């Protein structure tokens, strides 16, 4: 397996492990509902990574587009559940008032993705990256896809505000989550720039989510290390 595919596969494995770990944590402490939400978010990220693996090596235009669409199913869900996690972590009351519109927007984006409207289907396979002699394929995002990424940036920003407030309110282990969320936000900003043609880098959101997952994992260990 080549370098980039190995990295994506490794991130998928990290997401699966984190999902299982936090699902078990939720079963043990069901009062801490953020663990259950986080486990589901990691599962969505694992699915997104699997879709990326499916489409990155091309083979046919249909395979490339299908991989992109499968990946975005998980990515859209992960952004929505990220907000869900942030609200529970901060202990926001009446979180449903925020979650209903968040999941409604996510459902609309999933419907657009299913119809191929988040990608420029006329340019399938046109986005290419060369790494150590291996060519990887992708499909440029449509204007709707760029808006979807921008909405993801808004979601990450809102979570950064929530976890920063949690830290300032005395939740000291939240500092690691603030750092992880900041890293995630930086990668989303980069990806919006790549999607819009403003940056000549490559998509980095997967790396950002890996950093976020690790940062949340440290809060669990620090919270219960003394038990």
N, C-alpha and C positions, 0 to 999 in steps of 0.2 A: 504494500500500500504506500502511495507517495506521501510527501510531507503534509500538504494541506489537507488531504483526505484523512490522514492520521490525526491531525490536530482537531478536525471537526468530530471525528469518531471519539477522540478522547474527551472532548467537551460533552458529547452525548452521554458517555459513561459517567462523567461527573454529575450531570443532571439526574440521571437515573438513580445513582447512589444517594444523592441529596434528597430526591423525592422519597425514596424508601426510608431514609433516616428520619426525615421530618414527619412522614406519615406515622412511623412508630412513636415519635415524640408526641404527636397529637393524640394517639390512642392512649398513651400513658397520662397525658395532661390535657384533657379535652377542654378545660377552661381556657387554655391558651390557643384560641382558634386561629391565630396567625400561622401556627405551625401547619395546620391542615391546608390553608390557602397557599402557603409557600410550597408544600409538597405538590400540589396540583400545578402550580406555576412551573416548577422544575420539570414535571412530566410534559407540560406543553413545550418547554424549551427542548427537551429530548426529541420530541416529535419534529420540531422545527429543524434540529440538526440532522435528523434522518432524512428529511426532505431535501436539505442542502446537499447531502451526500448523493441522493438520487439524481439530482440535476446537474451537479457541477462538472461531471465528465462528459456531458453531452451524449452522443450516440445518435440522436435525432432531435429535431426541433420540438416534437411532442414531448419527449423525455425531459428536455431542458425546462420547458414551460410547466410540465407536471411537477417536477421537483421544486420549482420556485413556488408554485401554488401550495403544495403540501407544506413547504417550509413556512409560508406566510400564515397558514392556519394556526400553527403553534405560536408564531411570533405575535400575531394580533391577540390571541388569548393570553399570552404571557404579559403583554402590556396592560391588559385589563386587570389581570390578577395581581400585577405589581401594585396597582392603585389599591386594590382590595387589601393586600397585605399591609401596605402603608397605613391605611385607615385603622386596621385592627392593631397594628403595632403601636400606634400613637394612642389608641384607646378612644377614638372619636365616637361620640354618641350619635345615634341616628345616622349611622354610616349608609344606610339604605338610600337615603336621599341623594347621596352622591353615586352610589353603586348602580342604581337603576339606569341613569343616563349613560354611565360608563359602559355598562354591558350592552345597552341598546346600540351605542355607537360601534362597539366591537361586533355586534351581530350584523350591522349594516356593512361594515368592512369585510366580514367573512362572506357575505352574500356577493359583494363586488368581486372578491377574490375568486369565488367559485365560478363566476362568469368570465374570468380572465381580464377584468377591468382595472386591476391594480398594476398590470404589466403592459408594456407596449408590444402586443403580439405580432405586430408587423416587423419587429426587430429581434425576434427570438434568437438567442444564441449570439447576439452581436456583442454583448458585454463579455470581454475575455480578459483573463489574467494569466500571465506566464510566470511560472515559478519553478526554477531548477529544470527547465526544459519540458515541463508539463503544462499543457494548455487547459484552463478551466473555463467553463461556459456559464453564462447567466443571461438574463433577459432584462433590459432596461425597464425601469418603472415608468408607468404612465403618470400624468399629472395627479390622478387620484391616488396612485401609489405614493407619490411624494408627499401629498397631504396626509396620508396614513402614517408615514414616517414622522412627519411634523407633529401629529397628534400623539405619537409615541413619545416624542420629546417633551410634550406638555405633561404627559403622564409621569415621566421620570422626574421632571422638575417638581411636580406636586408632591411626589414621594420624598424627594430631597428636602422639601420644606417640612414635611411631616416628621421625618426622622431627626432633622436638625432641632425641631421644637421638642421632640422627645428627649434629646440629649440635654438641651438647655433646661428642661424640667427636672433633670436629675437622673435620667436613665443613662448612666455612664457607658454601658456597653454599646450604646447606640452610635458612639463615635466611629466604630468600625463600619457600621452600616452607612453612615454619612460619607465616609471615604469611598466605599464600594459604589454607592449611588452616584457620587460625583464622577467616578470613572465610567460608569454606565452612561451618564449624560454626555460625557465627552465623546464617547463612541457613537451615540445617536446623532449628535451634532455633525460629526464627521460623515456619517452615512447620509444624512440629509444633503450635505454638500456634494457627496459623490453622486447621489441620485439626481440632483439638479444640474450636475455638470460643473459646479463651482470648484470642486476638489478633484485632484487626479490620483487620490489614494484608492483604497479598496474598502469594502464593507467590513466593519469591525464590531458590530453590535454583539456578536457571539462572544467575543473576548470580554466585552463589557459586562455581559450577563454572568460569565464565569467569575469575574471579579466580585460581582454583587453576591453571587451564591456563596463564595468563600467568606465574604464579610459577614453575611448573616449566620453562617455556620460558627464563626468565632463567638458570636453573641450567645449562642446556646451553650457552648463549652464554658465560657466565662461566667454565665449565669448559674450553672449548676456544678462547677468544678469543686466547690466546697462541700457538696452534698455527699 
